[in-house]
Amino acid sequence: MQHEDKRQLKEFYEDEAEQLSHQEMMYLKGEKHELWWHRKRLSYVISYLSEIFGESRIKTFVDVGCAEGFYMKYVASSHSETFCIGADVARTYAKKAKTNVDNPNSDYIVCDVERLPLRNGAIDVVLCSEVLEHVYDYLGSLSELNRVAKKHLVLSFPGHSYLYHIMSRTRIVKKFADNLVPDVGHVSEVQATKVKEFIKDNHGSFKIRIGGALPILVFKVIPSIRLVETIDDLICKVLGYFGAINYATIHVIKIMKSGC
């Protein structure tokens, strides 16, 4: 990986942090179908975090790619005894998180997910939500996250729907499909099957939840969010049954480290 590529990515997120309230926009201010998509992912992440904190005493937690600190605030408000670390590649985001999370039992670091300044097994619970698709070597980054996690690792990353994969079989149609997707800094397409292989190779176990079986553009023609939810749940069950989880657009994985 060239240093110039990493520098440009860092600059992209510094600019984004200065211009946007990213997490507020995702979870509170988007269009209704976009809000549905982001909130569905959010509910999956919160559900897994609730399970983990309910199962055992968690002393340390890190959110890698913390942005404005949405998940930091959730953990800090619910589990004040847990020492929380917010990590982000953008210094502006780390500053925003520190301002937004009113918790003296926390710290913030500016770092790259591929080189975390933390010891092996230093953190009980590592969260990395919507980050892996923003790095060039997502498997290397996953290895680094796994290195610092002691008990649990929670991952969230997007994918492309089956419809997108069909459209992408020819170059012209793929270009058209890519133009429909907003430029949000994605540089890698994370493969859920490869993540599963990584977990197996590292002797861990996992749970996975998927959602967003169709592109948001398709869901927008359906006026009822309740109907969208019903259709999505049905298609996701079919995808899960046939092991076709790569064709969902939402993936949230709870990894349990061996021995935990």
Buried (B, 14 or more C-beta within 10 A) or exposed (E): EEEEEBEEBBEBBBEBBEEEBBBBBBBEEBEEBBBBBBBBBBEBBBBBBEEBBEEEEBBBBBBBBBBBBBBBBBBBEEBEEBBBBBBBBBBBBBBBBBEBBEBEEBBBBBBBBBEBEBEEEBBBBBBBBBBBBBBBBBBBBBEBBBBBBBBBBBBBBBBBBBBBBEBBEEEEEBEEBEEEBEEEEBBBEBBBEEBBEBBEEBEBEBEBBBBBBBBBEBBEEBEEEEEBBEBBEEBBEEBBEEEBBBBBBBBBBBBBBEEB
